[in-house]
Amino acid sequence: MKKFRDGMLGPTVILGTICLVITFALAGTYEATKEPIRLAGLRAAETARALVLPAARTEEAPQGAEEEAEESFVLIEGIALPEGVKEAYKAVNGSGYVFVAGAKGFGGVVTFYVGVDADGNYVGINMFDHDETPGLGTKVGADSYLEKYYGRNTPSGVDAITGATRTSNALKNTLLACNEAYELVKEA
């Protein structure tokens, strides 16, 4: 036994066994968590859409209930969306649309969730993904600034934030792309 432990074969077999056990443990953990992670992502996206178009909520799950509320949005497929618009969703109850769209800001592409009512007016905007400068570009994502667009169907007439012109322009370009997308999907 001493010869096995002290030779080349012993440590190799032991290390190989440890690697196999860890590999199977990681594979098992991945398989066990894959579906819950996917479902959590779907719930988070549904919540983000409902945040910018609250009128789309068709039913709420009772507090503490295990089952989820029925989905409030349907992905619109088969339409070539304008540049910058990644996804378009229609509210099941017909209250409007949600667009996931973005444009180039100061730190890269800034992605927004944009809620548009059935008449084409902005009713909710959420700055979702960005690398903008904290304290400057991130001011564009503040509710106090975004609310200036609510009830409008065009981004014109709202001033850019001083020091965050590129990010403000990214929002305006995103909203213009969402206007184009709205025109395409309202007939679908």
Long-range contacts (C-beta under 8 A, 24 or more apart in sequence): 43-68, 46-71, 46-72, 46-73, 48-113, 48-126, 48-128, 49-73, 49-89, 49-98, 49-113, 49-115, 51-113, 51-115, 51-124, 51-126, 52-98, 52-113, 52-114, 52-115, 52-123, 52-124, 52-125, 52-126, 53-91, 53-95, 53-96, 53-97, 53-98, 53-115, 53-116, 53-117, 53-123, 53-124, 54-115, 54-123, 54-124, 55-91, 55-93, 55-95, 55-96, 55-117, 55-123, 56-91, 56-92, 56-93, 56-95, 56-96, 56-98, 58-92, 58-93, 73-98, 76-185, 76-188, 78-188, 79-184, 79-185, 79-188, 80-184, 81-181, 81-184, 82-177, 82-180, 82-181, 82-184, 83-177, 84-173, 84-174, 84-177, 85-177, 85-178, 85-180, 85-181, 86-111, 88-181, 88-185, 90-185, 90-188, 94-118, 96-123, 97-181, 97-182, 97-185, 97-186, 99-177, 99-178, 99-181, 99-182, 100-128, 101-174, 101-177, 101-178, 101-181, 102-129, 102-170, 102-174, 103-169, 103-170, 103-171, 103-173, 103-174, 103-177, 104-166, 104-170, 104-173, 105-130, 105-132, 105-137, 105-140, 105-166, 105-167, 105-169, 105-170, 106-132, 106-133, 106-136, 106-137, 106-164, 106-166, 106-167, 107-131, 107-132, 107-133, 107-137, 109-170, 110-137, 110-140, 110-167, 110-170, 110-171, 110-174, 112-171, 112-174, 114-174, 114-175, 114-178, 116-178, 116-182, 118-186, 119-153, 120-153, 120-179, 120-182, 120-186, 121-150, 121-151, 121-152, 121-153, 122-149, 122-150, 122-151, 122-152, 122-153, 122-175, 122-178, 123-150, 123-151, 124-150, 125-149, 125-150, 125-171, 125-175, 127-171, 130-167, 132-164, 132-167, 133-164, 136-161, 136-163, 136-164, 136-167, 137-164, 137-166, 137-167, 138-167, 139-163, 139-164, 139-167, 140-164, 140-167, 140-168, 140-170, 140-171, 149-175, 153-179, 154-179
